[in-house]
Amino acid sequence: MSATKEIGGMIKGMQAEIDKAITSTKNEVEAVDSGVQLASEAGESLNVTLEKVDIVKNMIHQVSTAAEEQSASTEQISSDIESVSSIVSQTSESAQQVAGASNEIAELAAGLKEKIEIFTVSSRMRKFKTESTSLNRNKSNKEALEAERSHLRAV
């Protein structure tokens, strides 16, 4: 019986070891399940992260496009400002030319006025002379008529 006890003890020992192995295997299975769950959650987190990275990438692309558009707009505005500056400069030069021409016209007008005044004075002098001559002729004619009348009365 001692052999039976010994075999029974060995069987009990083996059963204990098998129970430990089963428990250990169950623990390992649970650990693997937990690892699979964690890996699954990590995969989902990575997918969410990748989605966020895509969103950020799109945002960066939009910002880049907007920056390029702003740069183009800024260049256009700069070009427009240069054009306006050139036009203002040309307008200023034209205004100076007009002012110079206006001064020349004013000077010519003043000279013309002086010449017209000389002509007017000269014309008045001629008219006065003509009228004086005419008056003198009329006076002479009148005297001649009176002399003629006197002579006719005497006859």
C-alpha positions in Angstrom: 0.0 0.0 0.0 2.7 2.2 0.4 3.2 2.0 -3.3 -0.4 2.8 -3.8 0.0 5.7 -1.4 3.1 6.7 -3.2 1.3 6.5 -6.6 -1.7 8.3 -5.1 0.6 11.0 -3.8 2.3 11.2 -7.1 -1.1 11.4 -8.9 -2.2 14.1 -6.4 1.1 15.9 -7.0 0.6 15.6 -10.8 -3.0 16.8 -10.4 -1.7 19.7 -8.4 0.9 20.5 -11.1 -1.8 20.1 -13.8 -4.1 22.4 -11.8 -1.2 24.9 -11.6 -0.5 24.5 -15.3 -4.2 24.9 -16.1 -4.4 28.0 -13.8 -1.2 29.3 -15.3 -2.6 28.6 -18.9 -5.8 30.3 -17.9 -3.8 33.3 -16.6 -1.8 33.3 -19.8 -4.9 33.1 -21.9 -6.4 36.0 -19.9 -3.1 37.9 -20.3 -3.1 37.2 -24.0 -6.8 38.3 -24.2 -5.9 41.4 -22.3 -2.9 42.0 -24.6 -5.1 41.5 -27.7 -7.6 44.0 -26.2 -4.8 46.4 -25.5 -3.4 45.9 -29.0 -6.9 46.4 -30.4 -7.3 49.6 -28.4 -3.8 50.7 -29.5 -4.8 50.0 -33.1 -8.0 52.1 -32.7 -5.9 54.9 -31.1 -3.5 54.7 -34.0 -6.4 54.9 -36.5 -7.8 58.0 -34.6 -4.3 59.5 -34.6 -3.9 58.8 -38.4 -7.3 60.5 -39.0 -6.2 63.5 -36.9 -2.9 63.6 -38.8 -4.9 63.6 -42.1 -7.0 66.5 -40.8 -3.9 68.4 -39.7 -2.3 67.7 -43.0 -5.3 69.0 -44.9 -5.3 72.1 -42.6 -1.6 72.7 -43.3 -2.3 72.4 -47.1 -5.2 74.9 -46.7 -2.9 77.3 -44.8 -0.2 76.8 -47.4 -2.7 77.5 -50.2 -4.1 80.6 -48.4 -0.5 81.8 -47.8 0.3 81.5 -51.5 -2.9 83.3 -52.4 -2.1 86.1 -49.9 1.4 86.3 -51.4 -0.1 86.6 -54.9 -2.6 89.2 -53.6 0.2 91.1 -51.8 2.3 91.1 -55.0 -0.8 92.4 -57.0 -1.4 95.1 -54.4 2.3 96.1 -54.5 2.1 96.3 -58.3 -1.1 98.3 -58.1 0.5 100.7 -55.6 3.5 101.2 -58.0 1.0 101.9 -60.8 -0.9 104.4 -58.8 2.4 106.0 -57.7 3.5 106.3 -61.4 0.1 107.8 -62.3 0.4 110.3 -59.5 3.9 111.2 -60.7 2.7 111.6 -64.2 -0.3 113.7 -63.1 1.9 115.9 -61.0 4.2 116.5 -64.0 1.2 117.2 -66.2 -0.2 119.6 -63.6 3.2 121.4 -63.5 3.2 121.6 -67.4 -0.4 123.0 -67.3 0.6 125.5 -64.6 3.6 126.6 -66.8 1.4 126.9 -69.9 -1.1 128.9 -67.9 1.6 131.3 -66.8 2.7 131.6 -70.4 -0.9 132.3 -71.5 -1.3 134.9 -68.7 1.9 136.6 -69.9 0.8 136.5 -73.5 -2.6 137.9 -72.5 -1.0 140.7 -70.6 1.2 141.6 -73.6 -1.8 141.4 -75.9 -3.8 143.7 -73.6 -1.0 146.2 -73.7 -0.9 146.1 -77.5 -4.7 146.4 -77.7 -4.6 149.4 -75.4 -1.9 151.0 -77.7 -4.0 150.2 -80.7 -7.1 151.6 -79.0 -5.3 154.8 -78.0 -3.9 155.1 -81.5 -7.3 154.5 -83.0 -8.9 157.1 -80.8 -6.2 159.6 -81.8 -6.9 159.0 -85.4 -10.6 159.3 -84.8 -10.0 162.6 -82.9 -7.9 163.9 -85.7 -10.5 162.9 -88.3 -13.2 164.6 -86.3 -11.1 167.7 -85.8 -10.4 167.8 -89.5 -14.0 167.3 -90.3 -15.0 170.1 -87.8 -12.4 172.4 -89.3 -13.8 171.6 -92.8 -17.3 172.2 -91.6 -16.2 175.5 -90.0 -14.5 176.5 -93.2 -17.6 175.5 -95.2 -19.8 177.4 -92.9 -17.7 180.5 -93.2 -17.6 180.1 -97.0 -21.4 179.8 -97.0 -21.8 182.9 -94.9 -19.4 184.8 -97.1 -21.4 183.6 -100.1 -24.7 184.7 -98.5 -23.2 188.1 -97.6 -22.0 188.5 -101.1 -25.4 187.5 -102.5 -27.2 190.0 -100.3 -24.9 192.7 -101.5 -25.6 192.0 -105.1 
